[in-house]
Amino acid sequence: MSENTLKIKVTIANRAYPLTIKKEEEGQIRAAVKTINNAVTRFETRYAVQDKQDVLSMCALQLASKAELATKQSHDVQSQTSKVLVDVEAALDAALQD
């Protein structure tokens, strides 16, 4: 194990998982575990689902859907930004021509 790695144990849906991660990733990993466990609790409470595999599948679907939406929104923002920059460049070119 190198100096910049860390061995941690996380618990997801009442099951422990040992991980070896980069030290700088620890906060992100722990936040992700908290997000997953919160989603598990919500699904178990709202839908009275007891099978952990079903609950985890529902969580995976929800989180992947949110990630897909965020990616699409990011692409939309990049596209809009590019269009605005093209318009600004055209306006500057026109102003410099005068």
C-alpha positions as CSV (number, residue, x, y, z in Angstrom):
1,M,0.0,0.0,0.0
2,S,1.4,3.4,-1.0
3,E,1.6,6.5,1.2
4,N,-1.3,8.1,-0.5
5,T,-3.8,5.2,-0.2
6,L,-6.0,4.4,2.7
7,K,-7.8,1.2,3.8
8,I,-11.4,1.9,5.0
9,K,-14.5,-0.1,5.7
10,V,-17.8,1.2,4.5
11,T,-21.3,-0.2,5.3
12,I,-23.9,-0.2,2.5
13,A,-27.4,-1.6,3.2
14,N,-26.0,-3.3,6.4
15,R,-23.2,-5.0,4.6
16,A,-19.5,-4.1,5.2
17,Y,-17.1,-3.6,2.3
18,P,-13.4,-3.1,2.8
19,L,-11.9,-0.6,0.3
20,T,-8.5,0.7,-0.5
21,I,-8.8,4.2,-1.8
22,K,-6.7,7.3,-2.4
23,K,-6.6,9.5,0.7
24,E,-8.1,12.4,-1.1
25,E,-11.1,10.3,-2.1
26,E,-12.2,9.5,1.4
27,G,-14.7,12.3,1.8
28,Q,-16.2,11.7,-1.6
29,I,-16.5,7.9,-0.9
30,R,-18.1,8.5,2.5
31,A,-20.6,11.0,1.1
32,A,-21.5,8.5,-1.7
33,V,-22.1,5.8,1.0
34,K,-24.3,8.2,2.9
35,T,-26.3,9.0,-0.2
36,I,-26.8,5.3,-1.0
37,N,-27.8,4.4,2.5
38,N,-30.3,7.3,2.7
39,A,-31.8,6.1,-0.6
40,V,-32.0,2.6,0.8
41,T,-33.8,3.8,3.8
42,R,-36.2,5.9,1.7
43,F,-37.1,2.9,-0.5
44,E,-37.5,0.6,2.4
45,T,-39.8,3.0,4.2
46,R,-41.9,4.2,1.3
47,Y,-42.4,0.9,-0.5
48,A,-42.1,-1.6,2.4
49,V,-39.5,-3.5,0.3
50,Q,-37.5,-6.0,2.4
51,D,-35.3,-7.6,-0.3
52,K,-32.0,-5.7,-0.2
53,Q,-31.2,-6.6,-3.8
54,D,-34.5,-5.0,-5.0
55,V,-33.8,-1.9,-2.9
56,L,-30.3,-1.6,-4.1
57,S,-31.5,-2.0,-7.7
58,M,-34.0,0.8,-7.2
59,C,-31.3,3.0,-5.7
60,A,-28.9,2.3,-8.6
61,L,-31.6,3.2,-11.1
62,Q,-32.5,6.4,-9.3
63,L,-28.9,7.5,-8.9
64,A,-28.0,6.6,-12.5
65,S,-31.0,8.5,-13.7
66,K,-29.9,11.6,-11.7
67,A,-26.4,11.3,-13.1
68,E,-27.7,11.0,-16.6
69,L,-29.9,14.1,-16.1
70,A,-27.0,16.0,-14.7
71,T,-24.8,15.0,-17.7
72,K,-27.5,16.2,-20.1
73,Q,-27.9,19.5,-18.3
74,S,-24.1,20.0,-18.3
75,H,-24.0,19.4,-22.1
76,D,-26.9,21.8,-22.6
77,V,-25.1,24.5,-20.6
78,Q,-21.9,23.9,-22.5
79,S,-23.8,24.2,-25.8
80,Q,-25.6,27.4,-24.7
81,T,-22.2,28.8,-23.5
82,S,-20.6,28.0,-26.8
83,K,-23.4,29.7,-28.7
84,V,-23.1,32.9,-26.5
85,L,-19.4,32.9,-27.1
86,V,-19.8,32.6,-30.9
87,D,-22.3,35.5,-30.7
88,V,-20.0,37.7,-28.6
89,E,-17.1,36.9,-30.9
90,A,-19.2,37.9,-34.0
91,A,-20.2,41.1,-32.2
92,L,-16.6,42.0,-31.4
93,D,-15.5,41.2,-34.9
94,A,-18.3,43.5,-36.2
95,A,-17.3,46.3,-33.8
96,L,-13.6,46.0,-34.7
97,Q,-14.5,46.2,-38.4
98,D,-16.1,49.6,-38.0
